[in-house]
């Protein structure tokens, strides 16, 4: 599954029409249709805008991974790092 498939999938999952998504992404409905059909290749700036709009990573939208990632994954990872740091500090204190 490549960019065009993922772009269409994400839009459908949100329940957006092509017209609605295109307007919010700042492009025409016809251009979005071409991207979703794989008839046109987007510029990097548009890929980044789509990642932000749908809350996924570039690797996901480009079809490089099945993990969606995005802000939720980053927040989760940061939370786990904080937990590990707290645990590490507690462990060091208990050895003193």
Secondary structure as GFF3:
##gff-version 3
##sequence-region A 1 96
A	DSSP	alpha_helix	3	14	.	.	.	ID=ss1
A	DSSP	alpha_helix	18	25	.	.	.	ID=ss2
A	DSSP	alpha_helix	29	37	.	.	.	ID=ss3
A	DSSP	alpha_helix	44	54	.	.	.	ID=ss4
A	DSSP	alpha_helix	58	61	.	.	.	ID=ss5
A	DSSP	alpha_helix	71	94	.	.	.	ID=ss6
###
